[in-house]
Amino acid sequence: MDMMDLILNGAGGAIIGPLVAQFLGGKHQSLMMRVIAGIVGGLGVGAGADAAGMGAILGSDQTMQMIQSVLEGGLGGGALASLSGMLKKKA
């Protein structure tokens, strides 16, 4: 995993993560907390996918690899931001 993948995972988590959290019930957190949770979740999923050996799911082209990194980050960021928002609601 190189630095570009980490940056794209973090960007996907920061952009897509709060949007997903807003629609899945994580809206009880502030936007800044959702962005931070999105970045952390995006980096975590990206590192986990790399450790699991998930290669080129969308294709071996460099552009498709970048899109895959952004989507992985958005997925992980959205999940973590949603969970953190739901936990805030319960507390």
C-alpha positions as CSV (number, residue, x, y, z in Angstrom):
1,M,0.0,0.0,0.0
2,D,1.5,3.3,-1.0
3,M,0.9,6.8,0.1
4,M,-1.6,7.6,-2.7
5,D,-3.9,4.8,-1.6
6,L,-3.9,6.1,2.0
7,I,-4.7,9.6,0.8
8,L,-7.5,8.4,-1.4
9,N,-8.9,6.1,1.4
10,G,-8.9,9.1,3.8
11,A,-10.4,11.4,1.2
12,G,-13.2,8.9,0.4
13,G,-13.9,8.5,4.1
14,A,-13.9,12.3,4.7
15,I,-16.3,13.0,1.8
16,I,-18.5,9.9,1.4
17,G,-18.5,8.8,5.1
18,P,-20.5,11.8,6.5
19,L,-23.0,11.5,3.7
20,V,-23.6,7.9,4.4
21,A,-23.8,8.5,8.1
22,Q,-26.3,11.2,7.6
23,F,-28.7,8.8,5.7
24,L,-28.1,5.8,8.0
25,G,-28.9,7.5,11.3
26,G,-25.6,8.9,12.4
27,K,-26.8,12.5,12.3
28,H,-26.6,13.0,16.0
29,Q,-22.9,13.8,15.8
30,S,-21.5,17.1,14.6
31,L,-20.2,17.3,11.0
32,M,-16.6,17.6,12.3
33,M,-16.9,14.4,14.3
34,R,-18.4,12.6,11.3
35,V,-15.5,13.7,9.1
36,I,-12.9,12.5,11.6
37,A,-14.7,9.2,12.0
38,G,-14.9,9.0,8.2
39,I,-11.2,9.5,7.8
40,V,-10.3,7.0,10.5
41,G,-12.8,4.4,9.1
42,G,-11.6,4.9,5.6
43,L,-7.9,4.4,6.5
44,G,-8.8,1.3,8.5
45,V,-10.8,-0.3,5.8
46,G,-8.1,0.5,3.2
47,A,-5.4,-1.0,5.4
48,G,-7.6,-4.0,6.1
49,A,-8.4,-4.6,2.5
50,D,-4.7,-4.4,1.6
51,A,-3.8,-6.8,4.4
52,A,-6.5,-9.2,3.3
53,G,-5.0,-9.3,-0.2
54,M,-8.0,-7.7,-2.0
55,G,-6.4,-6.8,-5.3
56,A,-7.9,-5.1,-8.3
57,I,-11.6,-5.8,-7.9
58,L,-12.6,-3.0,-10.3
59,G,-9.7,-3.7,-12.7
60,S,-6.0,-3.3,-13.0
61,D,-6.1,0.2,-14.6
62,Q,-4.6,2.9,-12.5
63,T,-7.8,5.0,-12.6
64,M,-10.0,2.1,-11.5
65,Q,-7.5,1.5,-8.6
66,M,-8.0,5.1,-7.5
67,I,-11.8,4.8,-7.7
68,Q,-11.6,1.6,-5.7
69,S,-9.5,3.3,-3.0
70,V,-12.0,6.1,-2.7
71,L,-14.9,3.7,-2.5
72,E,-13.2,1.6,0.1
73,G,-12.6,4.7,2.2
74,G,-16.1,5.9,1.8
75,L,-17.5,2.5,2.8
76,G,-15.4,2.3,6.0
77,G,-15.9,5.9,6.8
78,G,-19.6,5.7,6.4
79,A,-19.8,2.6,8.6
80,L,-17.7,4.1,11.4
81,A,-19.4,7.5,11.3
82,S,-22.8,5.9,11.4
83,L,-21.9,3.7,14.4
84,S,-20.5,6.6,16.3
85,G,-23.6,8.7,15.6
86,M,-25.9,5.9,16.7
87,L,-23.9,5.4,19.9
88,K,-24.0,9.1,20.6
89,K,-27.8,8.9,20.3
90,K,-28.0,6.1,22.9
91,A,-25.8,7.9,25.4
